[in-house]
Amino acid sequence: MLSEREFFKGFVDELNGDLEEAVNQYLLDAERCRRESRNIYASISYASAARCMKILGDYERAAKCYLMAASMLSPSLGRYYAADRFIRERISRYVIEALKLLATLSERD
């Protein structure tokens, strides 16, 4: 569940403006959830880390985290029929956000 200590610590760090520590906590939670096959929760943590990285200007890592968030949701398609539309929309949103960040990086080069 999202009641994992790392996720909430990351959330509090984010609210307090310590985005770098928030990223670390979100990634710890994402990896734990991934190892425990809790893909939806891992996706939320990866997306949260990506949001903080984007604010910090680390677009490449943010894009990777958005893609990880999308990949964590893919196995859930078809398992939760009522949520399939929401999951597809979320996957699309994460992929689009990653592509925007990568496009911004390529414009800088």
DSSP file (Angstrom, degrees, kcal/mol; ACC not computed):
  #  RESIDUE AA STRUCTURE BP1 BP2  ACC     N-H-->O    O-->H-N    N-H-->O    O-->H-N    TCO  KAPPA ALPHA  PHI   PSI    X-CA   Y-CA   Z-CA
    1    1 A M    >         0   0    0      0, 0.0     3,-1.0     0, 0.0    37,-0.0   0.000 360.0 360.0 360.0 167.5    0.0    0.0    0.0
    2    2 A L  T 3   +     0   0    0      1,-0.3     6,-0.2     5,-0.1    27,-0.0   0.475 360.0  89.8 -72.5   1.1    0.9    3.6   -0.3
    3    3 A S  T 3   +     0   0    0      4,-0.1    -1,-0.3     5,-0.1     2,-0.0   0.379  56.6 130.8 -79.5   8.4    1.3    3.6    3.5
    4    4 A E    <>  -     0   0    0     -3,-1.0     4,-1.9     1,-0.1     5,-0.2  -0.362  67.1-125.4 -60.7 140.6    4.9    2.7    3.0
    5    5 A R  H  > S+     0   0    0      1,-0.2     4,-2.6     2,-0.2     5,-0.2   0.868 106.4  54.5 -56.9 -41.8    7.2    4.9    5.1
    6    6 A E  H  > S+     0   0    0      2,-0.2     4,-2.7     1,-0.2    -1,-0.2   0.902 106.5  51.0 -64.2 -41.4    9.3    5.9    2.1
    7    7 A F  H  > S+     0   0    0      1,-0.2     4,-2.4    -3,-0.2    -1,-0.2   0.954 114.3  42.7 -62.7 -48.0    6.4    7.1    0.0
    8    8 A F  H  X S+     0   0    0     -4,-1.9     4,-2.5     2,-0.2    -1,-0.2   0.876 113.2  52.2 -68.0 -36.0    5.0    9.3    2.8
    9    9 A K  H  X S+     0   0    0     -4,-2.6     4,-2.7    -5,-0.2    -1,-0.2   0.922 110.6  49.6 -63.4 -41.6    8.4   10.6    3.7
   10   10 A G  H  X S+     0   0    0     -4,-2.7     4,-2.5    -5,-0.2    -2,-0.2   0.905 110.1  50.6 -61.1 -42.2    8.9   11.5    0.1
   11   11 A F  H  X S+     0   0    0     -4,-2.4     4,-2.3     2,-0.2    -2,-0.2   0.922 112.2  46.1 -62.6 -44.8    5.6   13.3    0.0
   12   12 A V  H  X S+     0   0    0     -4,-2.5     4,-2.1     2,-0.2    -2,-0.2   0.910 112.2  51.3 -65.0 -42.1    6.4   15.3    3.1
   13   13 A D  H  <>S+     0   0    0     -4,-2.7     5,-2.3     1,-0.2     4,-0.4   0.909 109.8  50.7 -60.5 -41.0    9.8   16.1    1.7
   14   14 A E  H ><5S+     0   0    0     -4,-2.5     3,-1.3     1,-0.2    -2,-0.2   0.928 109.8  49.2 -63.0 -44.9    8.2   17.3   -1.5
   15   15 A L  H 3<5S+     0   0    0     -4,-2.3    -1,-0.2     1,-0.3    -2,-0.2   0.850 110.5  51.5 -62.2 -33.9    5.8   19.5    0.4
   16   16 A N  T 3<5S-     0   0    0     -4,-2.1    -1,-0.3    -5,-0.2    -2,-0.2   0.480 120.0-109.9 -83.1  -2.3    8.6   21.0    2.4
   17   17 A G  T < 5S+     0   0    0     -3,-1.3     2,-1.6    -4,-0.4     3,-0.2   0.473  80.3 127.5  90.0   2.1   10.6   21.8   -0.8
   18   18 A D     >< +     0   0    0     -5,-2.3     4,-1.9    -6,-0.2    -1,-0.1  -0.601  26.7 164.0 -90.3  76.4   13.3   19.1   -0.3
   19   19 A L  H  >  +     0   0    0     -2,-1.6     4,-2.6     1,-0.2    -1,-0.2   0.839  66.4  57.0 -68.6 -34.8   12.8   17.7   -3.8
   20   20 A E  H  > S+     0   0    0     -3,-0.2     4,-1.9     1,-0.2    -1,-0.2   0.924 111.0  43.5 -64.0 -42.8   16.1   15.8   -4.0
   21   21 A E  H  > S+     0   0    0      2,-0.2     4,-2.3     1,-0.2    -1,-0.2   0.869 111.1  56.0 -68.7 -35.6   15.3   13.8   -0.8
   22   22 A A  H  X S+     0   0    0     -4,-1.9     4,-2.8     2,-0.2     5,-0.2   0.921 105.9  51.3 -60.4 -44.0   11.7   13.3   -2.0
   23   23 A V  H  X S+     0   0    0     -4,-2.6     4,-2.6     1,-0.2     5,-0.2   0.937 109.6  50.1 -58.2 -47.7   13.1   11.7   -5.2
   24   24 A N  H  X S+     0   0    0     -4,-1.9     4,-2.1     1,-0.2    -1,-0.2   0.916 113.0  45.6 -58.8 -44.1   15.3    9.4   -3.2
   25   25 A Q  H  X S+     0   0    0     -4,-2.3     4,-2.2     2,-0.2    -1,-0.2   0.915 112.5  50.0 -68.0 -42.9   12.3    8.3   -1.0
   26   26 A Y  H  X S+     0   0    0     -4,-2.8     4,-2.7     1,-0.2    -2,-0.2   0.909 111.3  49.4 -61.4 -41.7   10.0    7.8   -3.9
   27   27 A L  H  X S+     0   0    0     -4,-2.6     4,-2.4    -5,-0.2    -1,-0.2   0.883 108.8  52.4 -67.8 -37.1   12.5    5.7   -5.8
   28   28 A L  H  X S+     0   0    0     -4,-2.1     4,-2.0    -5,-0.2    -1,-0.2   0.932 112.9  45.2 -60.2 -44.7   13.1    3.6   -2.7
   29   29 A D  H  X S+     0   0    0     -4,-2.2     4,-2.7     2,-0.2    -2,-0.2   0.907 111.3  52.8 -65.6 -41.8    9.4    3.0   -2.4
   30   30 A A  H  X S+     0   0    0     -4,-2.7     4,-2.6     1,-0.2    -2,-0.2   0.921 110.3  47.6 -60.7 -44.3    9.1    2.3   -6.2
   31   31 A E  H  X S+     0   0    0     -4,-2.4     4,-2.4     2,-0.2    -1,-0.2   0.899 112.0  49.5 -66.3 -39.5   11.8   -0.3   -6.1
   32   32 A R  H  X S+     0   0    0     -4,-2.0     4,-1.8    -5,-0.2    -2,-0.2   0.950 113.2  46.5 -63.0 -47.3   10.3   -2.0   -3.0
   33   33 A C  H  <>S+     0   0    0     -4,-2.7     5,-3.2     1,-0.2    -2,-0.2   0.894 111.4  52.4 -62.4 -39.6    6.8   -2.1   -4.7
   34   34 A R  H ><5S+     0   0    0     -4,-2.6     3,-1.5     1,-0.2    -1,-0.2   0.923 109.1  49.1 -62.1 -44.8    8.3   -3.4   -7.9
   35   35 A R  H 3<5S+     0   0    0     -4,-2.4    -1,-0.2     1,-0.3    -2,-0.2   0.838 112.4  48.7 -63.3 -32.5   10.1   -6.3   -6.1
   36   36 A E  T 3<5S-     0   0    0     -4,-1.8    -1,-0.3    -5,-0.2    -2,-0.2   0.285 115.7-116.0 -91.6  10.7    6.9   -7.1   -4.3
   37   37 A S  T < 5S+     0   0    0     -3,-1.5     2,-0.9     1,-0.2    -3,-0.2   0.815  70.6 139.4  58.3  34.6    4.9   -7.1   -7.6
   38   38 A R     >< +     0   0    0     -5,-3.2     4,-2.3     1,-0.2     3,-0.2  -0.639  22.1 167.8-102.8  72.8    2.8   -4.2   -6.5
   39   39 A N  H  >  +     0   0    0     -2,-0.9     4,-2.5     1,-0.2    -1,-0.2   0.833  66.2  54.0 -62.4 -40.1    3.0   -2.5   -9.9
   40   40 A I  H  > S+     0   0    0      1,-0.2     4,-1.8     2,-0.2    -1,-0.2   0.925 112.8  44.5 -63.3 -43.0    0.3    0.1   -9.5
   41   41 A Y  H  > S+     0   0    0     -3,-0.2     4,-2.1     2,-0.2    -2,-0.2   0.881 111.8  52.7 -68.6 -37.8    1.9    1.5   -6.4
   42   42 A A  H  X S+     0   0    0     -4,-2.3     4,-2.7     1,-0.2    -2,-0.2   0.908 107.4  53.5 -62.3 -40.1    5.4    1.3   -8.0
   43   43 A S  H  X S+     0   0    0     -4,-2.5     4,-2.5     1,-0.2    -2,-0.2   0.909 107.2  50.4 -60.2 -43.6    4.0    3.3  -10.9
   44   44 A I  H  X S+     0   0    0     -4,-1.8     4,-2.1     1,-0.2    -1,-0.2   0.910 112.1  47.4 -62.4 -42.1    2.7    6.0   -8.6
   45   45 A S  H  X S+     0   0    0     -4,-2.1     4,-2.4     2,-0.2    -2,-0.2   0.908 111.7  49.5 -68.2 -41.5    6.0    6.3   -6.8
   46   46 A Y  H  X S+     0   0    0     -4,-2.7     4,-2.5     1,-0.2    -2,-0.2   0.919 112.3  48.7 -62.2 -42.5    8.0    6.5  -10.2
   47   47 A A  H  X S+     0   0    0     -4,-2.5     4,-2.2     2,-0.2    -2,-0.2   0.877 110.4  51.3 -65.5 -36.9    5.6    9.2  -11.4
   48   48 A S  H  X S+     0   0    0     -4,-2.1     4,-1.8     2,-0.2    -1,-0.2   0.914 110.8  47.9 -65.4 -42.5    6.0   11.1   -8.2
   49   49 A A  H  X S+     0   0    0     -4,-2.4     4,-2.5     1,-0.2    -2,-0.2   0.913 110.7  52.4 -63.0 -42.0    9.8   10.9   -8.5
   50   50 A A  H  X S+     0   0    0     -4,-2.5     4,-2.6     1,-0.2    -2,-0.2   0.900 105.5  54.2 -61.5 -41.5    9.6   12.0  -12.1
   51   51 A R  H  X S+     0   0    0     -4,-2.2     4,-1.8     1,-0.2    -1,-0.2   0.919 111.2  45.3 -59.4 -43.7    7.5   15.1  -11.2
   52   52 A C  H  X S+     0   0    0     -4,-1.8     4,-2.0     2,-0.2    -2,-0.2   0.909 111.8  51.6 -67.0 -41.9   10.2   16.2   -8.7
   53   53 A M  H  X>S+     0   0    0     -4,-2.5     5,-2.4     1,-0.2     4,-0.7   0.886 107.2  54.0 -62.3 -38.5   13.0   15.5  -11.1
   54   54 A K  H ><5S+     0   0    0     -4,-2.6     3,-1.0     1,-0.2    -1,-0.2   0.924 108.2  48.8 -61.8 -44.3   11.2   17.6  -13.7
   55   55 A I  H 3<5S+     0   0    0     -4,-1.8    -1,-0.2     1,-0.3    -2,-0.2   0.880 110.0  52.3 -62.4 -37.4   11.0   20.5  -11.3
   56   56 A L  H 3<5S-     0   0    0     -4,-2.0    -1,-0.3    -5,-0.1    -2,-0.2   0.585 118.5-114.2 -74.7  -9.8   14.7   20.1  -10.5
   57   57 A G  T <<5S+     0   0    0     -3,-1.0     2,-1.5    -4,-0.7     3,-0.2   0.557  75.5 132.8  88.3   8.7   15.4   20.3  -14.2
   58   58 A D     >< +     0   0    0     -5,-2.4     4,-2.1     1,-0.2     5,-0.2  -0.587  23.5 163.8 -91.4  73.8   16.7   16.7  -14.5
   59   59 A Y  H  >  +     0   0    0     -2,-1.5     4,-2.6     1,-0.2    -1,-0.2   0.826  65.6  55.6 -66.9 -35.0   14.6   16.0  -17.6
   60   60 A E  H  > S+     0   0    0     -3,-0.2     4,-2.1     2,-0.2    -1,-0.2   0.953 112.8  41.0 -65.1 -48.5   16.5   12.8  -18.7
   61   61 A R  H  > S+     0   0    0      2,-0.2     4,-2.3     1,-0.2    -2,-0.2   0.878 114.1  54.4 -65.9 -36.6   16.0   11.0  -15.4
   62   62 A A  H  X S+     0   0    0     -4,-2.1     4,-2.5     2,-0.2    -2,-0.2   0.923 107.7  49.8 -61.7 -44.1   12.4   12.3  -15.2
   63   63 A A  H  X S+     0   0    0     -4,-2.6     4,-2.2     1,-0.2    -2,-0.2   0.915 110.1  50.8 -61.2 -43.2   11.6   10.9  -18.6
   64   64 A K  H  X S+     0   0    0     -4,-2.1     4,-2.2     1,-0.2    -1,-0.2   0.902 110.7  48.9 -61.6 -40.7   13.1    7.5  -17.6
   65   65 A C  H  X S+     0   0    0     -4,-2.3     4,-2.6     2,-0.2    -1,-0.2   0.892 109.0  52.1 -68.0 -38.4   10.9    7.5  -14.4
   66   66 A Y  H  X S+     0   0    0     -4,-2.5     4,-2.2     2,-0.2    -1,-0.2   0.906 110.9  48.5 -62.6 -39.3    7.8    8.4  -16.4
   67   67 A L  H  X S+     0   0    0     -4,-2.2     4,-2.5     2,-0.2    -2,-0.2   0.876 110.5  50.7 -68.1 -36.3    8.6    5.5  -18.7
   68   68 A M  H  X S+     0   0    0     -4,-2.2     4,-2.1     2,-0.2    -2,-0.2   0.909 108.6  52.6 -64.0 -41.0    9.1    3.2  -15.7
   69   69 A A  H  X S+     0   0    0     -4,-2.6     4,-1.0     1,-0.2    -2,-0.2   0.916 111.2  46.8 -60.3 -43.1    5.8    4.4  -14.4
   70   70 A A  H  X S+     0   0    0     -4,-2.2     4,-1.4     1,-0.2     3,-0.5   0.914 111.4  50.6 -65.0 -42.9    4.1    3.4  -17.7
   71   71 A S  H  < S+     0   0    0     -4,-2.5    -1,-0.2     1,-0.2    -2,-0.2   0.826 105.1  57.1 -68.0 -29.7    5.8    0.1  -17.8
   72   72 A M  H  < S+     0   0    0     -4,-2.1    -1,-0.2     1,-0.2    -2,-0.2   0.810 108.7  47.6 -68.4 -28.5    4.7   -0.8  -14.3
   73   73 A L  H >X S+     0   0    0     -4,-1.0     3,-1.8    -3,-0.5     4,-0.6   0.775  91.6  79.9 -82.6 -26.6    1.1   -0.2  -15.3
   74   74 A S  G >< S+     0   0    0     -4,-1.4     3,-1.4     1,-0.3    -1,-0.2   0.859  87.9  54.6 -53.0 -43.7    1.1   -2.3  -18.5
   75   75 A P  G 34 S+     0   0    0      0, 0.0    -1,-0.3     0, 0.0    -2,-0.1   0.725  99.9  64.4 -64.4 -17.6    0.8   -5.7  -16.8
   76   76 A S  G X> S+     0   0    0     -3,-1.8     3,-1.6    -4,-0.2     4,-1.1   0.672  74.8 108.9 -79.7 -16.4   -2.4   -4.4  -15.0
   77   77 A L  T << S+     0   0    0     -3,-1.4     4,-0.1    -4,-0.6     7,-0.0  -0.403  88.8  12.7 -62.0 132.6   -4.3   -4.0  -18.3
   78   78 A G  T 34 S+     0   0    0      2,-0.2     3,-0.3    -2,-0.1    -1,-0.3   0.145 110.9  83.5  87.6 -20.2   -6.9   -6.7  -18.6
   79   79 A R  T <4 S+     0   0    0     -3,-1.6     2,-0.5     1,-0.3    -2,-0.2   0.807  98.0  35.9 -82.3 -30.9   -6.6   -7.7  -14.9
   80   80 A Y  S >X S-     0   0    0     -4,-1.1     3,-1.8     1,-0.2     4,-0.7  -0.752  73.1-176.1-124.1  81.6   -8.9   -4.9  -13.7
   81   81 A Y  G >4 S+     0   0    0     -2,-0.5     3,-1.2    -3,-0.3     4,-0.4   0.854  81.8  52.0 -50.8 -45.6  -11.5   -4.6  -16.4
   82   82 A A  G 34 S+     0   0    0      1,-0.3    -1,-0.3     2,-0.1     4,-0.3   0.754 113.9  44.8 -65.3 -23.4  -13.3   -1.6  -14.8
   83   83 A A  G <> S+     0   0    0     -3,-1.8     4,-2.8     1,-0.1    -1,-0.3   0.422  81.8 100.7-100.8   0.3  -10.0    0.3  -14.6
   84   84 A D  H <X S+     0   0    0     -3,-1.2     4,-2.9    -4,-0.7     5,-0.2   0.893  82.7  49.2 -56.0 -43.7   -8.6   -0.5  -18.0
   85   85 A R  H  > S+     0   0    0     -4,-0.4     4,-2.4     1,-0.2    -1,-0.2   0.933 113.1  47.0 -62.8 -45.1   -9.6    2.9  -19.5
   86   86 A F  H  > S+     0   0    0     -4,-0.3     4,-2.4     2,-0.2    -2,-0.2   0.919 113.0  49.3 -61.2 -44.1   -8.0    4.7  -16.6
   87   87 A I  H  X S+     0   0    0     -4,-2.8     4,-2.7     2,-0.2    -2,-0.2   0.923 111.0  49.3 -63.9 -44.5   -4.9    2.6  -16.8
   88   88 A R  H  X S+     0   0    0     -4,-2.9     4,-2.5    -5,-0.2    -1,-0.2   0.914 112.1  48.8 -60.5 -42.9   -4.6    3.2  -20.6
   89   89 A E  H  X S+     0   0    0     -4,-2.4     4,-2.4    -5,-0.2    -1,-0.2   0.901 111.9  48.7 -63.5 -40.8   -5.0    7.0  -20.1
   90   90 A R  H  X S+     0   0    0     -4,-2.4     4,-2.4     2,-0.2    -2,-0.2   0.920 110.7  50.0 -66.6 -43.8   -2.4    7.0  -17.3
   91   91 A I  H  X S+     0   0    0     -4,-2.7     4,-2.5     1,-0.2     5,-0.2   0.938 112.3  48.4 -58.9 -46.6    0.1    5.0  -19.5
   92   92 A S  H  X S+     0   0    0     -4,-2.5     4,-2.7     1,-0.2     5,-0.2   0.913 110.5  51.0 -60.2 -43.7   -0.5    7.5  -22.4
   93   93 A R  H  X S+     0   0    0     -4,-2.4     4,-2.3     1,-0.2    -1,-0.2   0.913 111.3  47.4 -62.0 -43.2    0.0   10.5  -20.1
   94   94 A Y  H  X S+     0   0    0     -4,-2.4     4,-2.2     2,-0.2    -1,-0.2   0.914 113.7  47.1 -65.9 -42.4    3.2    9.2  -18.7
   95   95 A V  H  X S+     0   0    0     -4,-2.5     4,-2.5     2,-0.2    -2,-0.2   0.919 112.7  49.4 -66.0 -43.1    4.6    8.3  -22.2
   96   96 A I  H  X S+     0   0    0     -4,-2.7     4,-2.3    -5,-0.2    -2,-0.2   0.916 110.9  50.0 -61.9 -43.0    3.6   11.7  -23.6
   97   97 A E  H  X S+     0   0    0     -4,-2.3     4,-2.2    -5,-0.2    -1,-0.2   0.909 110.6  50.1 -62.4 -41.7    5.2   13.5  -20.7
   98   98 A A  H  X S+     0   0    0     -4,-2.2     4,-2.4     1,-0.2    -2,-0.2   0.917 110.6  49.7 -62.5 -43.3    8.4   11.5  -21.2
   99   99 A L  H  X S+     0   0    0     -4,-2.5     4,-2.4     1,-0.2    -2,-0.2   0.886 109.2  52.1 -64.4 -38.6    8.4   12.4  -24.9
  100  100 A K  H  X S+     0   0    0     -4,-2.3     4,-2.3     2,-0.2    -1,-0.2   0.922 110.6  48.0 -62.0 -43.7    7.9   16.1  -24.1
  101  101 A L  H  X S+     0   0    0     -4,-2.2     4,-2.1     1,-0.2    -2,-0.2   0.914 112.5  48.0 -64.4 -42.5   10.9   16.0  -21.8
  102  102 A L  H  X S+     0   0    0     -4,-2.4     4,-2.3     2,-0.2    -1,-0.2   0.871 110.3  52.4 -67.2 -35.9   13.1   14.2  -24.3
  103  103 A A  H  X S+     0   0    0     -4,-2.4     4,-1.9     2,-0.2    -1,-0.2   0.908 108.1  51.7 -64.2 -41.3   12.1   16.7  -27.0
  104  104 A T  H  X S+     0   0    0     -4,-2.3     4,-1.3     1,-0.2    -2,-0.2   0.907 109.8  50.0 -61.2 -41.4   13.0   19.6  -24.7
  105  105 A L  H  X S+     0   0    0     -4,-2.1     4,-1.1     1,-0.2     3,-0.3   0.917 109.5  49.8 -63.6 -42.7   16.4   18.0  -24.1
  106  106 A S  H  < S+     0   0    0     -4,-2.3    -1,-0.2     1,-0.2    -2,-0.2   0.821 106.7  55.9 -69.1 -29.2   17.0   17.5  -27.8
  107  107 A E  H  < S+     0   0    0     -4,-1.9    -1,-0.2     1,-0.2    -2,-0.2   0.820 104.3  54.8 -69.0 -30.0   16.1   21.2  -28.5
  108  108 A R  H  <        0   0    0     -4,-1.3    -1,-0.2    -3,-0.3    -2,-0.2   0.805 360.0 360.0 -71.7 -29.6   18.8   22.2  -26.0
  109  109 A D     <        0   0    0     -4,-1.1    -1,-0.2    -3,-0.1    -2,-0.2   0.482 360.0 360.0 -76.4 360.0   21.5   20.3  -27.8
